[in-house]
């Protein structure tokens, strides 16, 4: 009913800028359109909800938000970028059905040491309606998968780049060091005029002036940045050098903790970068790596087999193993993976060979031990570590790792360029400054 009401408001607002109701005190605004994005709209109510959420996130991190009017403009721009991506996903038939959504909610709950019922209670206690939370999660999954799909087809890594990466002595020295980086991006539209470039450079200079006056970087990022992470203070999180965009990676070794760069120019736009912190730094021999030989038993979930049922089956199987049952035989008779014929044996695994949920638990196990049931995107697993070793990495393996690192480095740049083009091609009419 509420969604129907908002849809009706949006349709009426196409005919008139403001939908209002008479009260004893005069005219009170109910809702209005603040942006038209192709054939869709963003309402003032939606913008206010998003702004409130972003402000709450900043305050939870002890970051003072910028003035609300300024913050709303940033939030609206983020919503426009999100809208054009979701429209593209819909046009290309990308869907996340309820079964996939429920599995994702289950993983979110488990990562917070809850079940889904407890997660729902926690979400609602924080003031977010459960249906809205579900749809927000669905959108995040769609955006993540869309990014993977679109970026994967656009990132190209040449053999020469791999050769240079492996031969680079700085990579060997810094490979164990991780950097906590924040950034501000003033995005330059495709084919921007000289006037537009001057305006954006002036805006980047204004952001830099704020930083020089001692303003908090996260607050300035929330006010000025066009990047997807702007409302989170521009943080990229912890990354090794080879997972940072090349422009940032070239600067990090020469920067001090807390240092802020000058305004930088790239094809994407104008950047300001801050090195918030760094850790590690111990040199390591990249030619040697720890491998784990593991077995597993997989129970897949489906419309017939729920998460609860899959987990229950594995608990029963683990009890049999704990009581002397043979893991290999139980894998042959129960596992729904191709490895079942080999007693669940996955062979020798390198870091990164399995999904993070699986690898985290596997790495924590002692040889001979069996895990509790573990959920991954493939279903539910029991994991047994057979043995470990440290081995020389083959040249093929080194090249595969280098290719992956280079792809990840390029992925952010490619994604930002793709989103910019998507935004530039869209019909966008912003009505935020209309009389309220």
C-alpha positions in Angstrom: 0.0 0.0 0.0 2.8 2.4 1.0 4.8 1.7 -2.2 1.6 2.2 -4.3 1.1 5.5 -2.6 4.6 6.7 -3.4 4.2 5.6 -7.0 1.0 7.6 -7.2 2.8 10.6 -5.7 5.6 10.2 -8.3 3.2 10.1 -11.2 1.3 13.1 -10.0 4.5 15.0 -9.5 5.4 14.6 -13.1 2.4 16.9 -13.8 3.1 19.3 -10.9 6.4 20.0 -9.0 4.9 19.7 -5.5 2.1 17.5 -4.1 0.7 19.2 -1.0 -2.1 19.0 1.4 -4.0 21.8 3.2 -3.7 22.0 7.0 -4.8 24.5 9.6 -1.2 25.9 9.5 -1.2 26.3 5.7 0.3 24.1 3.0 2.5 21.2 4.0 4.6 19.4 1.5 4.0 15.6 1.2 6.5 14.6 -1.5 7.9 15.8 -4.8 10.4 14.7 -7.5 13.9 15.9 -7.0 15.4 14.2 -10.1 14.3 12.4 -13.3 16.6 9.7 -14.5 15.6 8.4 -17.9 12.1 7.0 -17.3 12.4 6.9 -13.5 12.3 9.4 -10.7 13.8 10.0 -7.3 11.5 11.6 -4.7 12.3 14.0 -1.9 11.2 11.3 0.6 13.7 8.8 -0.9 16.5 11.4 -0.8 15.8 12.3 2.8 15.8 8.7 3.8 19.2 8.1 2.1 20.6 11.3 3.5 19.6 10.4 7.1 21.2 6.9 6.6 24.5 8.5 5.4 24.5 11.0 8.2 24.0 8.3 10.8 26.8 6.2 9.3 29.2 9.2 9.5 28.2 10.0 13.1 28.7 6.3 14.0 32.3 6.8 12.9 32.6 10.0 14.9 32.7 12.1 11.7 30.8 15.4 11.7 28.6 15.5 8.6 28.7 18.6 6.3 25.7 21.0 6.2 22.6 19.0 5.3 21.8 20.9 2.1 25.3 20.2 0.8 25.1 16.6 1.9 21.7 16.1 0.1 23.3 17.2 -3.2 26.0 14.6 -2.8 23.5 11.9 -1.8 21.3 12.7 -4.8 24.2 12.3 -7.1 25.0 8.9 -5.6 21.4 7.9 -6.1 21.5 9.0 -9.7 24.6 6.8 -10.3 22.9 3.9 -8.6 19.7 4.5 -10.6 21.4 4.3 -14.0 23.2 1.1 -13.0 20.0 -0.5 -11.8 18.2 0.5 -15.0 21.0 -1.0 -17.0 20.8 -4.2 -14.9 17.1 -4.4 -15.6 17.5 -3.8 -19.3 20.0 -6.6 -19.5 17.8 -9.0 -17.5 19.9 -9.2 -14.4 17.7 -10.5 -11.6 18.2 -11.5 -8.0 15.3 -13.8 -7.0 14.0 -14.3 -3.5 15.9 -17.6 -2.9 19.2 -15.9 -3.7 18.2 -12.9 -1.5 17.3 -15.2 1.4 20.7 -16.9 1.1 22.5 -13.5 1.2 20.5 -12.4 4.3 21.4 -15.7 6.0 25.1 -15.0 5.3 24.7 -11.4 6.7 23.1 -12.7 9.8 25.7 -15.4 10.3 28.6 -12.9 9.9 27.0 -11.0 12.8 26.5 -14.1 14.9 22.7 -14.0 14.5 20.0 -15.9 12.7 17.7 -14.1 10.2 15.0 -13.5 12.8 17.5 -11.8 15.2 18.9 -9.8 12.2 15.4 -8.6 11.4 14.8 -7.5 15.0 18.1 -5.6 15.1 17.4 -3.9 11.8 13.9 -2.8 12.9 15.3 -1.6 16.3 17.6 0.7 14.3 14.5 2.2 12.6 14.8 0.6 9.2 11.7 -1.3 8.0 12.6 -4.9 7.1 11.2 -4.8 3.5 13.3 -1.8 2.8 16.4 -3.5 4.2 15.7 -6.6 2.1 15.4 -4.5 -1.1 18.6 -2.5 -0.2 20.4 -5.8 0.1 19.0 -7.0 -3.2 20.2 -3.7 -4.9 23.7 -4.2 -3.4 23.9 -7.7 -4.8 22.7 -6.5 -8.3 25.2 -3.6 -8.3 28.1 -5.9 -7.2 27.3 -8.5 -9.9 26.8 -5.8 -12.5 30.2 -4.4 -11.7 31.8 -7.8 -12.0 30.1 -8.5 -15.3 30.8 -5.2 -16.9 34.4 -4.8 -15.6 35.4 -8.3 -16.5 34.8 -7.8 -20.2 36.7 -4.5 -20.2 39.9 -5.2 -18.2 42.8 -6.3 -20.5 46.1 -7.4 -19.0 49.0 -7.9 -21.5 51.8 -10.4 -21.2 54.3 -7.5 -21.1 52.5 -6.0 -18.1 52.8 -9.3 -16.3 56.5 -9.5 -17.1 57.1 -6.0 -15.7 55.0 -6.7 -12.6 57.0 -9.9 -11.7 60.3 -8.2 -12.4 59.6 -5.0 -10.4 61.9 -5.0 -7.4 59.7 -2.5 -5.5 56.8 -5.0 -5.6 58.9 -7.6 -3.8 59.9 -5.1 -1.1 56.4 -3.7 -0.5 54.3 -6.8 -1.1 53.6 -7.3 2.6 52.8 -3.7 3.3 49.1 -2.6 3.3 47.8 1.0 3.0 44.7 2.6 4.4 43.8 5.1 1.7 41.0 7.7 1.4 40.3 9.8 -1.7 38.2 12.6 -3.2 37.2 12.4 -6.8 35.8 15.3 -8.9 34.6 13.3 -11.9 35.1 14.9 -15.4 32.3 14.1 -17.9 33.2 12.6 -21.3 34.0 15.4 -23.8 34.0 18.1 -21.1 34.3 21.6 -22.3 37.2 23.9 -21.1 34.7 25.8 -18.9 33.6 22.5 -17.2 37.2 21.6 -16.6 37.9 25.0 -15.0 34.8 24.7 -12.8 35.7 21.2 -11.6 39.3 22.2 -11.0 38.1 25.2 -8.9 35.9 22.8 -6.9 38.9 20.5 -6.3 40.9 23.5 -5.2 38.1 24.5 -2.8 38.1 21.0 -1.3 41.9 21.3 -0.9 41.5 24.7 0.8 39.2 23.1 3.3 41.7 20.4 4.1 44.5 22.9 4.5 42.4 24.7 7.1 42.3 21.5 9.1 38.9 20.2 8.0 38.4 16.4 8.5 39.1 14.5 5.3 36.1 12.3 5.5 33.8 15.3 6.0 35.3 17.1 2.9 34.9 13.9 0.9 31.3 13.6 1.9 30.8 17.2 0.7 32.8 17.3 -2.5 33.6 13.8 -3.9 31.8 12.2 -6.8 33.2 8.7 -6.0 30.8 5.9 -5.0 32.4 5.8 -1.5 32.0 9.6 -0.9 29.2 9.3 1.7 31.5 6.9 3.6 34.2 9.5 3.9 36.0 8.4 0.7 37.8 5.4 2.4 39.1 2.6 0.2 39.9 0.5 3.2 43.1 -1.5 3.7 44.8 -2.6 0.4 48.2 -3.9 -0.6 50.1 -1.7 -3.1 49.2 -3.9 -6.0 45.5 -3.6 -5.4 45.5 0.2 -5.5 44.9 2.2 -8.7 48.2 2.9 -10.4 48.0 6.6 -9.8 47.6 6.0 -6.0 50.1 3.1 -5.9 52.9 5.2 -7.4 52.5 7.8 -4.6 52.1 5.6 -1.5 55.7 4.6 -0.8 56.8 8.2 -0.7 53.9 9.5 1.5 53.9 9.8 5.3 50.9 8.6 7.4 48.3 11.4 7.5 49.8 13.2 4.5 47.4 14.5 1.8 48.4 14.8 -1.8 48.1 17.8 -4.1 45.2 17.9 -6.6 46.0 15.2 -9.1 44.6 14.8 -12.7 43.7 11.5 -14.4 41.4 10.6 -17.3 38.6 10.1 -14.7 38.9 13.6 -13.2 40.6 15.4 -10.3 41.8 13.5 -7.3 43.0 14.2 -3.7 44.5 11.3 -1.9 45.3 10.7 1.8 47.4 8.0 3.3 45.5 7.4 6.5 47.7 4.5 7.8 49.9 1.6 6.8 50.9 -1.7 8.3 53.1 -4.7 7.6 56.2 -4.1 5.6 58.2 -7.2 6.4 59.8 -8.5 3.3 58.7 -12.0 2.1 59.8 -14.4 -0.5 57.1 -14.3 -3.2 58.5 -17.4 -4.8 57.4 -19.6 -1.8 53.8 -19.9 -0.4 51.9 -22.0 2.1 49.6 -24.6 0.5 46.8 -26.6 2.2 45.6 -30.0 1.2 41.9 -30.2 2.2 38.8 -32.3 1.8 35.2 -31.2 2.1 31.6 -32.4 2.0 29.2 -30.1 0.2 25.4 -30.0 0.6 23.8 -27.7 -1.9 20.7 -25.7 -1.0 17.6 -25.5 -3.3 13.9 -25.1 -3.2 13.8 -28.6 -1.7 16.8 -28.4 0.6 16.7 -25.3 2.9 19.8 -23.8 4.6 18.5 -25.2 7.9 18.2 -28.7 6.4 21.6 -28.6 4.7 23.2 -27.5 8.0 21.4 -30.2 10.0 22.6 -32.9 7.6 26.2 -31.8 8.0 25.9 -31.6 11.8 24.8 -35.3 11.7 27.7 -36.2 9.4 30.2 -34.4 11.6 28.9 -36.3 14.6 29.7 -39.5 12.7 33.2 -38.3 11.9 33.8 -37.3 15.6 32.7 -40.8 16.6 35.2 -42.5 14.3 33.5 -42.3 10.9 35.7 -42.1 7.8 35.6 -38.6 6.3 36.4 -39.9 2.8 33.7 -42.5 2.8 31.1 -40.1 4.1 32.2 -37.6 1.4 31.7 -40.2 -1.3 28.2 -41.1 -0.1 27.0 -37.6 0.8 28.8 -34.8 -0.9 27.2 -33.1 -3.9 30.5 -31.8 -5.3 32.5 -33.4 -8.2 35.2 -34.1 -5.6 32.9 -36.7 -4.0 34.4 -39.5 -6.1 37.8 -38.7 -4.6 36.5 -38.7 -1.1 36.1 -34.9 -1.1 39.8 -34.4 -1.8 40.4 -30.9 -3.3 44.1 -31.4 -3.7 46.7 -28.8 -2.8 45.2 -25.3 -2.6 47.0 -22.0 -2.9 45.7 -18.9 -1.2 42.8 -17.5 -3.1 41.8 -20.8 -4.7 38.6 -21.0 -2.7 35.9 -18.5 -1.8 36.7 -16.3 1.2 34.1 -18.0 3.5 35.7 -21.4 2.8 39.3 -20.2 3.0 38.9 -18.4 6.3 37.7 -21.5 8.1 40.1 -23.8 6.3 43.1 -21.6 7.3 42.1 -21.7 11.0 41.9 -25.5 11.1 44.7 -27.7 12.4 45.6 -30.7 10.2 43.3 -33.6 10.9 40.6 -31.4 12.3 37.0 -31.0 10.9 35.1 -27.8 10.8 31.6 -27.1 11.9 29.2 -26.5 9.0 30.3 -23.5 6.9 28.1 -21.6 4.5 29.4 -20.3 1.1 27.7 -19.2 -2.1 27.8 -22.9 -3.2 25.9 -24.3 -0.2 27.1 -25.7 3.2 30.4 -27.5 3.7 32.3 -29.6 6.2 36.0 -29.0 5.8 38.9 -31.2 6.8 42.5 -30.1 6.6 44.8 -33.1 5.7 48.2 -31.4 5.7 50.1 -28.2 4.9 53.4 -27.4 3.2 55.4 -24.4 2.0 56.4 -24.8 -1.7 58.1 -22.9 -4.5 55.5 -21.2 -6.7 55.7 -22.3 -10.3 56.3 -19.7 -12.9 52.8 -20.3 -14.3 51.3 -19.7 -10.8 53.3 -16.5 -10.4 52.0 -15.3 -13.7 48.4 -16.2 -12.8 48.8 -14.3 -9.5 50.3 -11.3 -11.3 47.5 -11.3 -13.8 44.9 -11.3 -11.0 46.7 -8.5 -9.1 46.9 -6.3 -12.3 43.2 -7.0 -13.1 42.2 -5.9 -9.6 44.3 -2.8 -9.9 42.7 -1.8 -13.2 39.2 -2.8 -12.2 38.4 0.3 -10.1 39.6 2.6 -12.9 37.6 0.7 -15.6 34.5 0.6 -13.4 34.6 4.4 -12.7 35.0 5.0 -16.4 32.1 2.7 -17.3 29.8 4.3 -14.7 30.7 7.8 -15.9 29.8 6.9 -19.4 26.5 5.4 -18.3 25.7 8.6 -16.4 26.7 10.8 -19.3 24.4 8.9 -21.7 21.4 9.1 -19.3 18.8 11.7 -19.4 19.0 13.4 -16.0 17.0 16.4 -14.8 17.7 17.6 -11.3 15.0 19.5 -9.5 16.5 19.7 -6.1 16.8 23.5 -6.1 13.1 24.0 -6.9 11.1 26.0 -4.4 10.3 23.8 -1.4 
